[in-house]
């Protein structure tokens, strides 16, 4: 939306988020979040885009961006705690290295405070 605040990417919320990629590339996780993939971020679980996407979004010119053709993703958000099934937990397609996409993200908040001192 034009003339609106672009919220921070890496965050945690009081809501649980279930996300899925139906088609194309997902803008917050360009690598590995293929069509048919989904993720669950339960209440107060930190999450956000992978490091490369975060850095690109943090340094680009802030101007209106439009969704590219061919991409389709969804997100369900609820105040309830969601639980995955045993089938999902034991599935061979789980990305056990999912957390690694955030390794190396700079701690901009703490760095900014250090600079002020």
C-alpha positions in Angstrom: 0.0 0.0 0.0 1.4 3.4 -0.9 2.0 6.0 1.8 2.0 3.5 4.6 4.5 2.4 7.2 6.7 -0.5 6.2 6.9 -2.7 9.3 10.1 -4.4 10.6 10.6 -7.8 9.1 12.2 -9.8 12.0 9.6 -10.0 14.8 7.6 -12.0 17.3 3.9 -11.6 17.9 1.2 -12.6 20.3 -0.5 -14.4 17.5 0.3 -17.8 15.9 1.0 -17.6 12.2 0.6 -20.4 9.7 2.0 -19.6 6.3 2.2 -21.4 3.0 3.5 -20.8 -0.5 1.1 -21.8 -3.2 3.0 -20.6 -6.3 6.2 -18.7 -7.2 8.8 -17.3 -4.8 7.9 -16.2 -1.3 9.3 -12.7 -0.7 10.5 -13.3 2.8 12.2 -16.6 2.2 13.4 -16.7 -1.4 15.4 -19.9 -1.0 13.8 -23.1 0.2 10.2 -22.0 0.7 9.0 -23.7 -2.5 5.4 -24.0 -3.7 3.6 -26.5 -1.4 5.8 -25.5 1.6 4.3 -24.2 4.9 5.6 -23.0 8.2 4.1 -22.4 11.7 5.4 -19.7 14.0 3.6 -20.1 17.3 2.9 -17.3 19.8 6.0 -15.3 20.7 8.3 -17.3 18.4 10.8 -15.0 16.7 10.6 -15.2 12.9 11.1 -13.2 9.8 12.8 -13.2 6.4 16.2 -14.9 5.7 19.3 -12.8 6.2 19.8 -11.9 2.5 16.2 -10.8 2.1 16.4 -8.8 5.4 19.6 -7.0 4.2 18.1 -6.3 0.8 14.9 -4.8 2.2 16.8 -2.8 4.8 19.0 -1.0 2.3 16.6 -0.5 -0.7 14.9 2.7 -1.5 11.6 2.9 0.3 9.1 3.3 -2.5 5.9 1.4 -3.4 6.4 -2.2 -4.4 3.9 -4.3 -6.2 3.5 -8.1 -6.0 5.0 -9.8 -9.0 2.9 -11.9 -11.2 3.0 -15.7 -10.5 3.5 -15.5 -6.8 0.8 -16.6 -4.4 1.2 -17.1 -0.6 -1.2 -17.2 2.4 -1.1 -16.6 6.1 -3.6 -17.6 8.8 -3.2 -15.8 12.0 -4.9 -16.7 15.3 -4.7 -16.0 19.0 -4.9 -19.7 19.7 -1.9 -22.0 20.1 -1.6 -24.3 17.2 -0.2 -27.8 17.5 1.1 -29.9 14.6 0.1 -33.5 14.1 2.4 -36.5 14.7 2.3 -37.1 11.0 3.6 -33.6 10.3 6.3 -33.8 13.1 7.6 -37.1 11.7 7.5 -36.1 8.0 10.6 -36.6 6.0 10.2 -33.2 4.3 10.8 -31.1 7.4 13.5 -28.5 6.9 15.6 -29.2 10.0 18.0 -26.3 9.0 15.1 -23.8 8.8 16.6 -21.6 11.6 19.9 -21.2 9.8 18.4 -18.7 7.4 18.6 -16.1 10.3 22.3 -16.8 11.2 24.4 -13.7 10.9 21.6 -11.1 10.9 23.0 -8.0 12.6 21.7 -6.8 15.9 20.9 -3.3 14.7 19.1 -2.3 17.8 21.9 -3.1 20.2 24.5 -1.7 17.8 22.5 1.6 17.6 22.4 1.9 21.4 26.2 1.3 21.6 26.8 4.1 19.1 24.7 6.5 21.3 26.9 5.9 24.3 
